[in-house]
Amino acid sequence: MIDTLYIVYTALAAAAVALLLAGRAAGMLRARRRANDLATLGQRYLRLTMLALEGEDSVPRFPELSRPGARLLLARTLSGVLAATYGLDAGPLRRIVRAYDLDGWLLRRARRARGYDRARYLALLAMLPVAPRTVRQTERYLRSSHRAVAFQALMIRITAQPETALRAMAAYPRAFTAAEVARILAELRRGVLPIAYEPLLRAPQSNLRRVGLGIVREFAVEEAEPYLLRLVAEESSEELACEALHALCSLRRPLDGRGVSERVASMERAGRRALLRRMAREAYGAGALRPLLDASERPYYESLVASYKCALA
């Protein structure tokens, strides 16, 4: 009797496991089919978007927008086109956004979301040509305690109203991270932000100086050397002064002068080591930096120089 019950129990357990595995396999197959269908739909959306950019005044009819994920797919398609182009006439895309209320839809999704999910919806809005009302409706997120949400709200204002970009960045209460500066520079490369480095490097707000240093490094602006030397010598923020030193290194300019020597001497050991590693990458020879190096640091820098297979000055 016990053996019979054990056999029945084993058979039922095996059947349950088989049903679970079959259900999981069916679910994975459905998910894969949905992903393939969305990928095909995304290709259709991209073709229709490119046709709209070729000069057709009418708004294209995007199929299957009622299906789950399709409207988000359209928003990502439009933002991807904008991210991959320079100086694009956004008029056709603006008509698409307005006709399908994409900005309103993303706003509603952002209101219902939290944290990084909300930030992702706002990031999409920052990449789309949105209406002025959308900028007004996202201003409250500038005061969010979530850093990514607040920064994406700033990006919406910067990209939608580039003439106010300097004021918006100056008023932003948090110090920009390197990733945030890179995001702003991406808009500059696309031609969205027509700003120059000189007023940024002279600005009293540290965030504007950060963006100015980013521009100098990104575009290798050699004419900025006097501004960089002034920042190294006079900048009250140790972090920004170090960024100016790294910018000088990226331009491969001579690191001489009293201001540079005093700043390097005042740096903490970790910061000095990071600067020395940057100098070695930029092909500064040990002899050229002898006035900056402490006697105890020369063997460390000489070992760095020896590890690089390039001709050093």
Backbone bond lengths (Angstrom), bond angles and torsions (degrees), N, CA, C in turn:
res aa  C-N    CA-C-N  psi(-1)  N-CA   C-N-CA  omega(-1)  CA-C   N-CA-C  phi
1 M - - - 1.468 - - 1.531 111.44 -
2 I 1.330 115.58 -43.99 1.476 120.04 -179.94 1.520 110.47 -64.81
3 D 1.351 115.42 -39.76 1.463 118.73 178.97 1.522 110.95 -63.34
4 T 1.311 117.02 -39.05 1.469 120.66 179.83 1.530 110.97 -64.58
5 L 1.357 115.53 -44.17 1.474 119.00 177.86 1.521 111.44 -62.42
6 Y 1.324 116.20 -40.03 1.478 119.56 179.85 1.527 110.79 -63.64
7 I 1.331 116.02 -40.93 1.469 119.60 179.38 1.526 110.39 -65.12
8 V 1.352 116.20 -42.73 1.480 119.89 178.39 1.521 110.42 -62.50
9 Y 1.338 117.16 -44.68 1.471 121.55 -179.95 1.535 110.76 -61.23
10 T 1.327 115.65 -43.76 1.476 119.58 179.97 1.524 111.11 -63.54
11 A 1.337 116.11 -40.59 1.466 119.44 179.96 1.522 111.20 -65.90
12 L 1.345 116.42 -41.92 1.468 119.59 179.03 1.533 111.00 -65.22
13 A 1.334 116.61 -41.14 1.466 120.27 178.67 1.518 111.02 -62.97
14 A 1.336 116.03 -42.58 1.466 119.69 178.92 1.523 110.75 -64.56
15 A 1.335 116.48 -39.31 1.468 119.84 178.29 1.526 111.17 -64.98
16 A 1.348 116.19 -39.81 1.469 119.81 178.88 1.524 111.18 -64.18
17 V 1.345 115.48 -43.33 1.465 119.39 178.63 1.528 110.31 -63.34
18 A 1.357 115.81 -41.46 1.469 118.94 178.92 1.521 111.65 -62.80
19 L 1.357 115.99 -40.18 1.472 119.35 177.56 1.527 111.21 -64.08
20 L 1.336 116.47 -41.99 1.467 119.78 178.78 1.522 111.61 -62.76
21 L 1.328 115.97 -44.55 1.461 119.68 179.42 1.523 111.30 -64.91
22 A 1.344 115.98 -40.01 1.463 119.01 177.93 1.524 111.21 -64.45
23 G 1.334 115.82 -40.87 1.468 119.13 177.80 1.513 112.39 -64.10
24 R 1.342 115.79 -41.69 1.466 119.25 178.37 1.521 111.17 -64.09
25 A 1.349 115.97 -42.54 1.469 119.40 179.38 1.525 110.97 -63.24
26 A 1.346 115.80 -40.63 1.467 119.21 178.77 1.522 110.78 -65.21
27 G 1.340 115.62 -39.68 1.469 118.79 177.94 1.511 112.26 -63.89
28 M 1.335 116.48 -42.92 1.461 120.27 178.14 1.519 111.06 -64.03
29 L 1.342 116.12 -37.11 1.462 119.62 178.89 1.522 111.02 -66.52
30 R 1.342 116.44 -40.62 1.466 119.82 177.77 1.521 110.81 -65.41
31 A 1.346 117.01 -41.77 1.468 120.37 179.18 1.523 111.10 -63.34
32 R 1.352 116.25 -40.85 1.459 119.65 178.91 1.531 110.57 -65.82
33 R 1.335 116.05 -38.41 1.460 119.73 179.87 1.537 110.52 -66.67
34 R 1.346 115.56 -40.99 1.473 118.74 177.75 1.521 110.69 -63.69
35 A 1.350 116.92 -41.54 1.466 120.04 179.36 1.522 110.94 -62.94
36 N 1.332 116.83 -41.80 1.467 119.94 178.47 1.523 111.42 -65.48
37 D 1.349 115.77 -40.07 1.463 119.47 178.65 1.522 110.83 -63.78
38 L 1.352 116.57 -41.33 1.469 119.66 179.14 1.525 111.01 -67.57
39 A 1.343 116.93 -36.69 1.468 119.32 177.71 1.526 110.59 -63.08
40 T 1.326 116.99 -42.17 1.471 120.82 177.08 1.521 110.43 -64.44
41 L 1.337 115.90 -42.20 1.463 119.75 178.76 1.527 110.71 -64.22
42 G 1.339 116.96 -37.41 1.460 120.27 177.91 1.513 112.24 -62.56
43 Q 1.319 117.28 -37.40 1.466 120.42 176.67 1.524 111.06 -64.48
44 R 1.337 117.01 -38.66 1.465 120.36 177.35 1.523 110.30 -65.98
45 Y 1.331 116.59 -41.52 1.468 119.88 178.65 1.526 110.78 -62.81
46 L 1.332 116.66 -39.99 1.462 119.97 -179.94 1.524 111.00 -65.12
47 R 1.344 117.47 -42.71 1.464 120.16 178.62 1.530 110.95 -62.24
48 L 1.317 117.45 -43.03 1.464 120.76 179.18 1.528 110.95 -64.91
49 T 1.328 116.65 -37.94 1.470 120.31 178.61 1.524 110.80 -64.96
50 M 1.336 117.33 -43.44 1.457 120.62 179.93 1.529 110.91 -65.37
51 L 1.335 117.50 -35.84 1.468 120.35 175.36 1.517 110.79 -63.79
52 A 1.328 116.47 -39.64 1.462 119.91 178.46 1.528 111.07 -63.95
53 L 1.336 116.95 -34.89 1.460 120.82 -179.96 1.528 112.57 -74.60
54 E 1.315 116.86 -17.02 1.465 120.05 -179.00 1.522 112.78 -79.74
55 G 1.331 117.18 -1.35 1.457 118.21 172.08 1.502 116.13 124.18
56 E 1.331 117.60 0.52 1.447 118.18 177.56 1.525 109.84 -72.06
57 D 1.358 116.31 129.01 1.455 120.27 -178.22 1.525 112.42 -77.44
58 S 1.318 117.25 -27.51 1.460 120.11 -178.09 1.524 110.45 -76.97
59 V 1.325 115.29 149.15 1.464 120.76 178.22 1.526 108.35 -79.67
60 P 1.334 117.92 127.10 1.465 119.08 -179.07 1.525 111.59 -66.47
61 R 1.327 114.91 154.06 1.457 120.24 177.55 1.524 108.08 -93.32
62 F 1.329 116.25 112.18 1.453 121.90 -179.97 1.526 108.56 -88.81
63 P 1.320 118.00 121.59 1.470 120.57 -174.96 1.525 112.78 -76.69
64 E 1.316 115.21 158.23 1.465 124.82 170.25 1.523 113.66 58.10
65 L 1.335 117.99 32.42 1.458 119.65 -179.87 1.522 112.58 -69.08
66 S 1.321 117.27 -15.49 1.459 119.52 179.96 1.528 112.88 -80.40
67 R 1.322 117.79 -13.12 1.456 119.77 -178.13 1.527 110.50 -76.74
68 P 1.338 118.00 150.14 1.471 120.53 -177.98 1.530 112.00 -57.51
69 G 1.308 115.48 131.93 1.458 121.37 176.87 1.505 114.92 87.19
70 A 1.347 119.16 -10.24 1.463 120.76 -174.36 1.525 111.49 -71.94
71 R 1.324 117.47 -42.09 1.472 119.19 -178.35 1.523 110.93 -66.95
72 L 1.316 116.36 -38.75 1.463 119.44 175.50 1.526 110.19 -64.79
73 L 1.321 117.08 -37.76 1.466 121.66 176.96 1.519 111.19 -61.91
74 L 1.318 117.58 -40.63 1.469 120.59 178.15 1.517 110.83 -65.09
75 A 1.338 117.17 -42.67 1.466 120.10 178.83 1.528 110.63 -62.02
76 R 1.323 116.88 -41.39 1.470 119.67 178.79 1.520 111.75 -68.07
77 T 1.324 117.14 -34.11 1.466 120.17 177.95 1.523 110.35 -64.18
78 L 1.322 116.74 -46.98 1.470 120.18 -179.73 1.522 110.98 -64.39
79 S 1.329 116.87 -42.88 1.466 119.06 -179.18 1.523 110.67 -66.96
80 G 1.339 116.98 -35.02 1.461 119.69 177.49 1.518 112.51 -65.20
81 V 1.327 116.60 -39.06 1.470 120.54 176.87 1.518 110.14 -63.06
82 L 1.322 117.23 -43.70 1.462 120.59 179.86 1.529 111.50 -66.12
83 A 1.330 116.76 -39.14 1.465 119.96 -178.72 1.522 112.27 -66.94
84 A 1.335 117.40 -27.34 1.468 121.29 -174.93 1.521 113.14 -94.88
85 T 1.326 118.60 5.41 1.460 120.95 -175.64 1.524 110.92 -124.94
86 Y 1.311 114.91 162.89 1.465 122.12 178.34 1.524 108.89 -125.95
87 G 1.330 116.85 133.16 1.456 121.26 176.66 1.509 113.89 62.44
88 L 1.313 117.87 30.44 1.463 121.84 -176.92 1.524 110.77 -75.19
89 D 1.340 116.50 138.06 1.458 120.78 171.98 1.521 107.84 -71.72
90 A 1.319 116.01 110.83 1.464 120.42 -174.63 1.520 112.67 -83.80
91 G 1.330 118.03 2.57 1.455 120.16 -177.98 1.520 114.09 -55.43
92 P 1.365 118.80 -51.70 1.473 119.06 179.01 1.526 113.17 -59.55
93 L 1.318 116.81 -39.41 1.460 119.19 179.41 1.524 111.00 -70.21
94 R 1.322 116.17 -34.48 1.473 119.28 176.61 1.522 110.88 -62.97
95 R 1.332 116.70 -38.07 1.468 119.67 177.60 1.521 111.47 -65.90
96 I 1.334 116.38 -36.95 1.466 119.89 177.90 1.525 110.40 -66.05
97 V 1.333 116.57 -45.60 1.469 120.63 179.32 1.515 110.58 -58.93
98 R 1.333 116.33 -43.62 1.466 120.27 -178.86 1.531 111.59 -69.49
99 A 1.341 116.92 -42.59 1.466 120.13 -176.56 1.524 111.89 -64.50
100 Y 1.326 117.99 -36.58 1.464 121.07 -177.72 1.528 112.65 -102.99
101 D 1.337 116.64 8.68 1.471 122.10 176.99 1.537 110.94 51.80
102 L 1.328 116.13 42.62 1.463 118.72 -177.98 1.526 112.18 -66.36
103 D 1.344 117.02 -37.16 1.455 118.45 179.45 1.526 110.92 -67.69
104 G 1.342 116.69 -40.06 1.462 119.04 176.74 1.520 111.91 -63.91
105 W 1.334 116.67 -39.90 1.463 120.64 179.66 1.526 111.03 -64.90
106 L 1.339 116.83 -44.39 1.462 120.10 178.54 1.524 111.24 -65.37
107 L 1.327 117.40 -36.47 1.469 120.00 176.96 1.524 111.21 -62.46
108 R 1.314 116.57 -43.32 1.468 119.50 179.69 1.525 110.69 -64.58
109 R 1.329 116.97 -39.97 1.459 119.47 177.66 1.526 110.69 -65.53
110 A 1.343 116.68 -38.86 1.466 120.07 179.50 1.525 111.30 -64.74
111 R 1.328 117.25 -38.43 1.469 119.81 179.39 1.523 111.60 -63.32
112 R 1.322 117.07 -35.77 1.462 120.55 -177.95 1.525 112.39 -82.65
113 A 1.329 117.70 -16.80 1.463 121.78 -177.44 1.525 110.89 -91.29
114 R 1.309 115.53 172.92 1.465 122.32 178.50 1.526 109.03 -138.25
115 G 1.337 115.43 156.42 1.456 121.64 171.62 1.515 113.74 57.34
116 Y 1.345 115.43 -132.77 1.456 120.37 -175.45 1.532 112.08 -67.29
117 D 1.334 117.46 -28.70 1.467 118.80 175.81 1.520 110.47 -62.26
118 R 1.326 116.65 -43.57 1.471 119.91 176.42 1.523 110.46 -63.14
119 A 1.335 116.53 -41.90 1.465 120.16 -179.49 1.529 111.19 -61.73
120 R 1.341 117.71 -35.52 1.467 120.18 179.43 1.525 111.54 -66.23
121 Y 1.326 117.43 -39.99 1.461 119.42 176.91 1.535 110.89 -66.43
122 L 1.329 116.70 -40.29 1.463 119.74 177.83 1.529 111.05 -66.55
123 A 1.334 117.34 -35.14 1.469 120.17 177.86 1.524 110.89 -63.18
124 L 1.322 117.41 -37.60 1.464 120.42 175.59 1.520 110.50 -64.78
125 L 1.337 116.74 -42.26 1.466 119.91 177.62 1.528 111.03 -60.84
126 A 1.338 116.26 -36.78 1.467 119.76 -179.32 1.519 111.98 -66.69
127 M 1.327 117.70 -22.05 1.452 121.38 -179.75 1.524 113.08 -92.48
128 L 1.328 117.58 -8.13 1.464 120.90 -176.14 1.522 110.84 -104.58
129 P 1.329 117.81 151.76 1.474 120.49 173.82 1.529 109.43 -76.43
130 V 1.324 116.24 98.50 1.456 120.73 -172.61 1.530 110.77 -102.57
131 A 1.326 114.97 164.44 1.462 121.85 -179.83 1.529 110.33 -77.39
132 P 1.352 117.98 156.80 1.477 120.44 177.86 1.520 113.26 -56.46
133 R 1.333 117.48 -33.17 1.466 119.20 -179.65 1.526 110.72 -63.32
134 T 1.331 117.04 -31.48 1.459 119.97 178.29 1.517 110.87 -65.70
135 V 1.332 117.01 -39.45 1.463 120.58 176.81 1.522 110.14 -61.95
136 R 1.314 116.96 -43.50 1.472 120.01 179.58 1.530 110.88 -64.01
137 Q 1.320 116.81 -39.07 1.465 120.19 -176.46 1.521 113.20 -74.69
138 T 1.329 117.52 -15.35 1.467 119.93 177.93 1.526 112.92 -101.42
139 E 1.320 117.87 -0.05 1.469 120.18 -178.36 1.518 111.74 -62.42
140 R 1.340 117.30 -32.02 1.459 119.15 -178.63 1.525 111.92 -64.35
141 Y 1.325 116.99 -25.19 1.465 119.44 179.35 1.526 112.06 -72.88
142 L 1.321 117.96 -15.27 1.459 120.17 175.31 1.531 111.26 -61.57
143 R 1.332 116.43 -24.86 1.472 120.94 -179.57 1.526 112.34 -95.65
144 S 1.323 116.83 10.01 1.462 120.41 -178.74 1.526 110.63 -65.44
145 S 1.332 115.11 145.10 1.463 119.84 175.50 1.523 111.99 -76.34
146 H 1.335 116.57 -13.82 1.470 121.00 178.55 1.525 108.20 -86.76
147 R 1.315 116.39 119.43 1.462 120.95 -172.20 1.525 112.49 -59.25
148 A 1.341 117.78 -45.23 1.465 120.79 -177.08 1.523 111.27 -65.00
149 V 1.324 117.30 -37.82 1.466 121.05 178.42 1.522 110.04 -64.10
150 A 1.333 116.81 -47.73 1.465 120.22 -178.52 1.521 111.41 -62.43
151 F 1.339 117.12 -41.50 1.460 119.13 -178.25 1.523 111.50 -68.25
152 Q 1.325 118.27 -39.79 1.466 119.63 178.44 1.519 111.37 -66.26
153 A 1.329 117.20 -33.09 1.471 119.31 173.67 1.530 110.39 -63.81
154 L 1.332 116.57 -38.97 1.472 120.08 175.43 1.522 110.61 -62.42
155 M 1.339 117.30 -42.42 1.463 120.47 -179.66 1.524 111.56 -64.02
156 I 1.330 118.22 -34.41 1.465 120.26 176.52 1.517 109.70 -60.59
157 R 1.320 117.07 -45.16 1.462 120.12 -179.99 1.529 111.23 -66.46
158 I 1.334 117.06 -41.83 1.461 120.49 -177.96 1.523 111.37 -63.31
159 T 1.333 116.83 -45.79 1.458 120.07 -175.76 1.521 112.51 -76.44
160 A 1.329 117.50 -32.65 1.463 120.18 -179.58 1.523 111.81 -80.28
161 Q 1.341 116.76 -30.66 1.463 121.63 -178.24 1.529 109.22 -132.97
162 P 1.328 117.39 70.78 1.470 119.59 -174.87 1.520 113.94 -61.15
163 E 1.329 117.46 -22.64 1.468 119.15 178.76 1.529 111.95 -67.60
164 T 1.326 117.92 -17.96 1.468 121.55 177.81 1.526 112.13 -102.69
165 A 1.329 117.79 9.77 1.464 120.79 -172.43 1.525 112.44 -60.27
166 L 1.336 117.59 -44.96 1.463 119.40 -177.58 1.522 111.02 -63.70
167 R 1.333 117.39 -43.08 1.462 120.14 178.54 1.528 110.97 -63.78
168 A 1.323 115.91 -41.16 1.465 119.44 -178.70 1.522 111.03 -65.33
169 M 1.330 117.31 -44.18 1.462 119.93 -179.63 1.527 111.14 -67.85
170 A 1.333 116.53 -37.53 1.463 119.81 179.38 1.516 111.63 -65.26
171 A 1.338 117.58 -34.17 1.458 121.50 -177.93 1.521 113.34 -83.93
172 Y 1.341 117.86 -11.13 1.455 120.59 -177.00 1.525 109.34 -65.46
173 P 1.339 118.87 126.81 1.470 120.16 -169.59 1.521 115.29 -77.53
174 R 1.336 118.62 -21.80 1.460 120.53 -177.95 1.528 110.29 -94.46
175 A 1.333 115.68 150.19 1.464 120.12 173.97 1.530 108.87 -73.36
176 F 1.323 116.37 132.10 1.459 120.50 179.62 1.529 110.38 -63.62
177 T 1.323 115.59 139.97 1.459 120.45 170.45 1.532 108.95 -85.57
178 A 1.333 115.60 170.46 1.467 119.23 177.66 1.526 110.72 -61.46
179 A 1.335 117.65 -38.32 1.462 120.46 179.04 1.529 111.33 -65.75
180 E 1.311 117.30 -37.49 1.472 120.62 179.74 1.524 110.79 -69.72
181 V 1.318 117.17 -39.67 1.471 119.73 175.48 1.525 109.92 -61.86
182 A 1.331 116.98 -41.32 1.466 120.19 178.65 1.531 110.72 -62.03
183 R 1.329 117.19 -37.63 1.473 120.11 178.74 1.535 110.63 -64.77
184 I 1.319 116.96 -40.55 1.467 120.56 177.70 1.525 110.37 -65.70
185 L 1.333 116.80 -41.41 1.462 120.02 179.21 1.525 111.57 -64.70
186 A 1.335 117.33 -29.72 1.464 119.60 177.24 1.524 110.46 -62.21
187 E 1.324 117.68 -37.67 1.462 120.66 176.97 1.529 110.93 -69.80
188 L 1.325 116.23 -34.18 1.465 119.06 176.97 1.522 110.49 -65.75
189 R 1.343 117.04 -40.78 1.460 120.04 178.87 1.528 111.14 -64.46
190 R 1.316 117.43 -31.35 1.464 120.23 179.07 1.523 112.42 -78.53
191 G 1.326 117.38 -3.51 1.449 120.40 179.84 1.508 114.10 84.18
192 V 1.345 117.34 12.09 1.466 120.50 -178.71 1.521 111.05 -79.74
193 L 1.339 117.39 -35.02 1.470 121.39 -176.25 1.527 109.77 -111.95
194 P 1.310 118.50 100.26 1.471 120.81 178.00 1.531 110.89 -83.98
195 I 1.329 116.78 76.96 1.460 120.95 -178.74 1.522 109.22 -122.14
196 A 1.331 115.75 149.96 1.465 122.15 -178.68 1.521 109.47 -105.68
197 Y 1.323 115.95 158.55 1.461 119.48 -175.14 1.525 112.71 -78.32
198 E 1.371 118.85 -30.82 1.472 120.13 -174.19 1.528 112.92 -59.08
199 P 1.337 119.26 -53.49 1.472 117.57 -179.96 1.520 112.67 -63.53
200 L 1.320 117.26 -28.10 1.456 119.20 178.63 1.531 110.98 -69.02
201 L 1.327 117.01 -45.31 1.466 119.93 -179.45 1.525 112.00 -67.93
202 R 1.327 117.62 -24.51 1.464 120.86 178.39 1.518 112.81 -90.03
203 A 1.308 118.21 -7.64 1.460 122.19 -172.86 1.529 111.13 -68.25
204 P 1.341 117.42 146.86 1.474 119.61 177.57 1.524 113.00 -73.41
205 Q 1.311 118.20 -21.64 1.460 120.92 -178.30 1.528 110.22 -82.36
206 S 1.325 115.95 130.69 1.467 119.93 -175.37 1.532 111.81 -65.49
207 N 1.328 118.32 -33.63 1.460 119.19 179.33 1.520 111.99 -62.87
208 L 1.331 116.81 -38.13 1.459 119.46 178.09 1.524 110.54 -66.89
209 R 1.322 117.04 -37.82 1.466 119.37 177.41 1.530 110.32 -66.04
210 R 1.335 116.96 -36.34 1.472 119.89 176.48 1.526 111.12 -60.57
211 V 1.315 116.10 -45.36 1.467 119.55 179.74 1.526 109.80 -65.53
212 G 1.338 117.48 -39.92 1.458 120.08 177.57 1.519 111.98 -60.51
213 L 1.345 117.02 -42.59 1.462 119.89 176.98 1.521 110.77 -64.21
214 G 1.326 116.47 -36.83 1.461 119.46 177.16 1.511 112.13 -62.67
215 I 1.331 117.10 -40.20 1.462 121.38 178.53 1.529 110.19 -63.51
216 V 1.327 116.41 -44.24 1.467 120.40 -179.20 1.525 110.45 -60.35
217 R 1.327 116.65 -44.45 1.460 119.83 -178.41 1.524 111.66 -71.97
218 E 1.327 116.49 -39.33 1.463 120.16 -177.39 1.514 112.10 -65.51
219 F 1.344 116.09 -40.99 1.459 120.38 -174.16 1.523 113.09 -107.83
220 A 1.343 116.92 9.27 1.472 121.56 176.58 1.522 111.68 50.90
221 V 1.331 116.42 56.57 1.468 122.25 -176.47 1.532 108.48 -83.06
222 E 1.319 117.24 94.57 1.465 120.76 -176.80 1.522 111.94 -67.21
223 E 1.346 116.65 -27.63 1.475 119.88 -179.73 1.525 111.97 -65.38
224 A 1.319 117.50 -12.24 1.465 120.51 -177.87 1.523 112.75 -82.60
225 E 1.339 118.52 0.45 1.467 120.70 -175.10 1.527 113.40 -53.81
226 P 1.346 120.97 -45.85 1.470 119.02 179.48 1.524 112.89 -59.77
227 Y 1.344 117.19 -38.43 1.460 120.20 178.82 1.530 110.57 -66.12
228 L 1.314 116.10 -39.03 1.460 119.50 -179.64 1.527 111.11 -66.63
229 L 1.319 116.66 -42.49 1.463 119.73 178.74 1.523 111.08 -62.76
230 R 1.334 115.99 -36.92 1.465 119.34 177.93 1.532 110.85 -66.25
231 L 1.324 116.05 -40.83 1.465 118.99 177.93 1.524 111.29 -64.46
232 V 1.328 117.05 -40.96 1.460 120.17 179.53 1.528 110.25 -60.63
233 A 1.312 116.46 -41.58 1.464 120.30 -175.45 1.522 113.25 -80.68
234 E 1.350 118.27 -33.22 1.459 120.46 -168.53 1.523 114.66 -115.76
235 E 1.317 119.12 -14.00 1.460 121.25 -175.63 1.527 111.37 -63.14
236 S 1.337 115.94 129.07 1.464 120.30 -179.99 1.523 112.25 -76.55
237 S 1.327 116.78 -26.95 1.455 120.49 179.20 1.527 109.56 -84.02
238 E 1.334 115.88 118.84 1.461 119.86 179.07 1.531 111.02 -60.26
239 E 1.345 116.34 -37.04 1.457 120.48 -179.06 1.525 111.34 -62.81
240 L 1.344 116.81 -46.40 1.460 119.97 -179.18 1.518 111.58 -68.95
241 A 1.327 117.16 -36.50 1.465 119.77 177.10 1.527 110.33 -62.17
242 C 1.332 116.70 -40.13 1.475 120.01 177.14 1.522 110.77 -65.96
243 E 1.334 116.82 -38.51 1.460 119.39 176.97 1.526 110.77 -62.15
244 A 1.346 116.64 -38.69 1.464 119.93 177.50 1.530 110.68 -64.78
245 L 1.336 117.12 -39.10 1.465 120.28 176.67 1.532 110.96 -62.29
246 H 1.331 115.93 -43.10 1.472 119.44 179.22 1.526 110.36 -66.09
247 A 1.335 116.68 -33.48 1.465 119.48 176.97 1.525 110.70 -66.07
248 L 1.327 117.09 -40.72 1.470 120.34 175.67 1.528 110.50 -60.85
249 C 1.329 115.99 -39.78 1.466 119.39 178.02 1.519 111.12 -64.10
250 S 1.344 116.80 -41.93 1.457 119.30 -179.20 1.522 111.47 -63.63
251 L 1.358 116.63 -27.85 1.467 120.95 176.21 1.530 111.60 -85.57
252 R 1.338 115.78 -8.36 1.465 122.40 -179.09 1.531 111.89 59.07
253 R 1.320 115.04 43.14 1.456 120.91 177.67 1.528 109.96 -89.43
254 P 1.349 118.08 155.38 1.469 120.25 177.96 1.532 110.88 -61.93
255 L 1.311 116.01 134.37 1.464 120.84 -179.85 1.523 109.24 -101.16
256 D 1.317 114.66 64.83 1.455 118.69 178.49 1.519 108.29 -118.98
257 G 1.283 116.67 179.66 1.459 121.27 -178.18 1.518 110.78 102.49
258 R 1.312 114.61 152.01 1.467 120.95 -175.39 1.527 111.27 -64.06
259 G 1.336 116.49 -40.67 1.453 119.50 -177.65 1.518 112.50 -61.08
260 V 1.327 116.50 -41.35 1.460 120.29 179.43 1.529 110.22 -67.12
261 S 1.329 116.97 -44.87 1.468 120.40 -178.97 1.521 111.47 -61.06
262 E 1.326 117.17 -43.19 1.465 120.19 -179.16 1.526 111.09 -67.26
263 R 1.332 116.57 -38.57 1.463 118.74 -179.91 1.519 110.95 -67.08
264 V 1.337 117.08 -43.65 1.459 119.98 179.89 1.526 110.11 -64.29
265 A 1.332 116.81 -38.94 1.461 120.15 -179.45 1.529 111.66 -65.74
266 S 1.330 117.23 -29.57 1.465 120.67 -177.61 1.525 113.27 -85.31
267 M 1.321 117.85 -9.06 1.457 120.66 -176.61 1.522 111.36 -73.47
268 E 1.332 115.16 151.48 1.451 119.90 174.36 1.528 110.14 -70.74
269 R 1.331 114.92 162.60 1.460 119.77 -173.38 1.536 111.96 -59.71
270 A 1.332 118.03 -41.56 1.463 120.64 -178.95 1.520 110.91 -64.34
271 G 1.340 116.19 -40.52 1.458 119.70 178.83 1.513 112.20 -66.84
272 R 1.331 116.41 -38.52 1.463 119.93 178.29 1.525 110.21 -65.49
273 R 1.338 117.31 -41.82 1.457 120.23 179.94 1.542 110.48 -63.98
274 A 1.347 116.37 -40.07 1.466 119.38 178.07 1.527 110.59 -63.58
275 L 1.344 116.61 -39.78 1.460 120.25 178.27 1.528 110.74 -65.27
276 L 1.319 116.93 -41.03 1.468 119.94 179.59 1.529 111.03 -63.88
277 R 1.327 116.48 -39.04 1.466 118.42 177.54 1.528 110.80 -64.07
278 R 1.333 116.01 -37.96 1.473 119.19 177.48 1.527 110.49 -65.70
279 M 1.323 117.00 -42.01 1.464 120.57 179.39 1.527 111.21 -61.00
280 A 1.332 115.93 -39.94 1.458 118.87 179.36 1.523 110.90 -65.88
281 R 1.337 117.16 -40.04 1.465 120.17 177.96 1.519 111.56 -63.54
282 E 1.329 116.59 -32.99 1.459 121.04 -178.66 1.522 112.36 -89.64
283 A 1.333 117.97 11.29 1.468 123.75 171.26 1.518 113.53 70.73
284 Y 1.332 117.26 38.29 1.466 120.56 170.84 1.526 107.91 -84.84
285 G 1.321 116.40 127.00 1.451 120.46 177.49 1.514 111.74 -77.44
286 A 1.339 116.51 155.95 1.467 120.73 -178.54 1.526 111.59 -62.70
287 G 1.321 117.22 -35.90 1.463 119.77 -179.02 1.515 112.89 -63.82
288 A 1.336 116.64 -37.91 1.466 120.25 -178.55 1.515 112.04 -68.11
289 L 1.334 117.59 -22.84 1.460 120.87 -176.22 1.522 112.90 -106.02
290 R 1.320 116.72 9.16 1.457 119.15 -176.62 1.530 112.80 -55.15
291 P 1.355 120.38 -39.36 1.478 118.50 179.48 1.534 113.33 -65.79
292 L 1.342 117.71 -23.26 1.460 120.40 -177.79 1.526 112.81 -87.97
293 L 1.315 117.72 -20.95 1.449 121.03 -170.16 1.517 112.05 -94.59
294 D 1.303 115.03 135.33 1.453 121.22 170.16 1.540 108.23 -71.76
295 A 1.315 115.73 150.65 1.466 119.41 -177.28 1.521 111.60 -56.53
296 S 1.338 117.19 -34.57 1.462 120.00 -178.93 1.512 112.36 -72.89
297 E 1.344 117.33 -18.38 1.467 120.43 -177.46 1.527 112.65 -94.75
298 R 1.288 118.03 -13.61 1.464 119.74 -177.22 1.534 112.32 -62.02
299 P 1.340 119.65 -44.90 1.478 117.55 177.59 1.539 112.22 -59.93
300 Y 1.336 116.73 -37.58 1.469 119.35 178.76 1.526 110.53 -62.69
301 Y 1.349 116.86 -45.42 1.461 118.65 -178.73 1.520 111.34 -69.43
302 E 1.337 117.03 -38.13 1.459 119.54 178.65 1.534 110.95 -63.18
303 S 1.348 116.87 -33.93 1.466 119.22 176.53 1.523 110.84 -69.41
304 L 1.337 116.91 -35.02 1.464 120.16 175.89 1.527 110.30 -64.49
305 V 1.322 116.02 -46.37 1.469 120.90 -179.95 1.528 110.21 -59.58
306 A 1.310 116.76 -42.37 1.467 120.26 -178.44 1.524 112.55 -66.08
307 S 1.350 116.91 -22.00 1.460 119.90 -177.54 1.515 112.79 -82.93
308 Y 1.335 117.98 -10.24 1.465 121.17 -179.01 1.528 110.38 -99.96
309 K 1.318 115.53 129.06 1.465 121.58 -178.70 1.527 109.45 -91.13
310 C 1.312 116.16 68.72 1.467 120.82 178.19 1.509 108.23 -152.41
311 A 1.302 116.30 163.41 1.460 121.50 -179.96 1.528 108.51 -81.29
312 L 1.318 116.15 122.11 1.465 120.99 -179.77 1.513 110.47 -102.29
313 A 1.342 114.44 145.41 1.460 119.37 -179.05 1.511 110.48 -75.23
